[in-house]
Amino acid sequence: MKVLIVYYSTFGNVYKMANLVAEGVSQVKGAEPVIRTVPELIPQAVIDSREDMKAGKQMQKSIPLVTSEDFRQAGAIAFGTPTRFGNVSAQLKNQIDQLTSLWLAGELEGKPAGVFVSTGSLHGGQETTPLTMMAPLLHLGMIIVGVPYSVKELFTTQAGGTPYGPSHLAGSDSKRDIDSQEATVCRALGRRLAEVGLLLQKKS
Ligand SMILES: Cc1cc2nc3c(=O)[nH]c(=O)nc-3n(C[C@H](O)[C@H](O)[C@H](O)COP(=O)(O)O)c2cc1C
């Protein structure tokens, strides 16, 4: 079963989280991670004028853009975004808004979905971003999968990691590395999506 990990990232942090979610998927027998990104909306001239954006884009240059077929083939889907004013990025929302034909055909109904997010500040969207991102996924008929507190890092983290989904604190310069507790929560979401997806496939 394919687990689609579709994300947007400007500086590379959400891209690194996507790889960690993929590691969790790979730990489950019968599950295969598929990492895809979405079209950029920042003008190329703006990216070219900033070393941090150029570096972020460079590290993701081999990642293909997601297609409708990727969504169709997936048995479970993880959606990743940096926060933008406490909410999902326009780039990822733009992709979600293009799911209309799959929505009308009910093709995403019953698929498990999880969300993950990176923020610049500790209280700038770690909880609002995942929670608000869940609304369109519920419209699409997806079954929301979070991270349970049996993942003990949720109790001890001093930075990212929420029951609504993995999160990462990037810092004001977006350069803080993903720490080991944040990474554990990312892998836990990947594993859980794969396990739930496989269980649901057996029932259908
Ligand atoms: C337009 C814009 C709005 C942002 N809004 C927020 C915000 O509301 N709260 C916050 O903590 N960080 C905010 N950030 C910081 C980003 O969320 C941070 O750079 C991101 O987590 C890095 O992810 P990336 O490396 O995958 O791009 C904002 C950044 C930009 C460019």
The ligand as an SDF file (V2000), in Angstrom:
LIG
                    3D

 31 33  0  0  0  0  0  0  0  0999 V2000
    4.5860   34.7320    5.1320 C   0  0  0  0  0  0  0  0  0  0  0  0
    5.0440   33.9550    6.3400 C   0  0  0  0  0  0  0  0  0  0  0  0
    4.2010   33.8380    7.4160 C   0  0  0  0  0  0  0  0  0  0  0  0
    4.6160   33.1370    8.5420 C   0  0  0  0  0  0  0  0  0  0  0  0
    3.7590   33.0360    9.5930 N   0  0  0  0  0  0  0  0  0  0  0  0
    4.1640   32.4080   10.7090 C   0  0  0  0  0  0  0  0  0  0  0  0
    3.2930   32.3230   11.8340 C   0  0  0  0  0  0  0  0  0  0  0  0
    2.1640   32.7810   11.8380 O   0  0  0  0  0  0  0  0  0  0  0  0
    3.7600   31.7040   12.9400 N   0  0  0  0  0  0  0  0  0  0  0  0
    5.0170   31.1540   13.0180 C   0  0  0  0  0  0  0  0  0  0  0  0
    5.3910   30.6100   14.0470 O   0  0  0  0  0  0  0  0  0  0  0  0
    5.8470   31.1740   11.9350 N   0  0  0  0  0  0  0  0  0  0  0  0
    5.4370   31.7980   10.8000 C   0  0  0  0  0  0  0  0  0  0  0  0
    6.2740   31.8330    9.6990 N   0  0  0  0  0  0  0  0  0  0  0  0
    7.5380   31.1020    9.7590 C   0  0  0  0  0  0  0  0  0  0  0  0
    7.4350   29.7690    9.0200 C   0  0  0  0  0  0  0  0  0  0  0  0
    6.3650   29.0160    9.4770 O   0  0  0  0  0  0  0  0  0  0  0  0
    8.7410   28.9860    9.1450 C   0  0  0  0  0  0  0  0  0  0  0  0
    9.6550   29.6690    8.3500 O   0  0  0  0  0  0  0  0  0  0  0  0
    8.5430   27.5660    8.6620 C   0  0  0  0  0  0  0  0  0  0  0  0
    8.0970   26.8640    9.7340 O   0  0  0  0  0  0  0  0  0  0  0  0
    9.7110   26.9280    8.0170 C   0  0  0  0  0  0  0  0  0  0  0  0
    9.2810   25.7980    7.2630 O   0  0  0  0  0  0  0  0  0  0  0  0
   10.0330   25.4380    5.8880 P   0  0  0  0  0  0  0  0  0  0  0  0
   11.4980   25.4210    6.2260 O   0  0  0  0  0  0  0  0  0  0  0  0
    9.5550   24.0760    5.5210 O   0  0  0  0  0  0  0  0  0  0  0  0
    9.6900   26.4480    4.8810 O   0  0  0  0  0  0  0  0  0  0  0  0
    5.8880   32.5420    8.5750 C   0  0  0  0  0  0  0  0  0  0  0  0
    6.7230   32.6400    7.4610 C   0  0  0  0  0  0  0  0  0  0  0  0
    6.3160   33.3560    6.3480 C   0  0  0  0  0  0  0  0  0  0  0  0
    7.2450   33.4430    5.1780 C   0  0  0  0  0  0  0  0  0  0  0  0
  1  2  1  0
  2  3  1  0
  2 30  2  0
  3  4  2  0
  4  5  1  0
  4 28  1  0
  5  6  2  0
  6  7  1  0
  6 13  1  0
  7  8  2  0
  7  9  1  0
  9 10  1  0
 10 11  2  0
 10 12  1  0
 12 13  2  0
 13 14  1  0
 14 15  1  0
 14 28  1  0
 15 16  1  0
 16 17  1  0
 16 18  1  0
 18 19  1  0
 18 20  1  0
 20 21  1  0
 20 22  1  0
 22 23  1  0
 23 24  1  0
 24 25  2  0
 24 26  1  0
 24 27  1  0
 28 29  2  0
 29 30  1  0
 30 31  1  0
M  END
$$$$
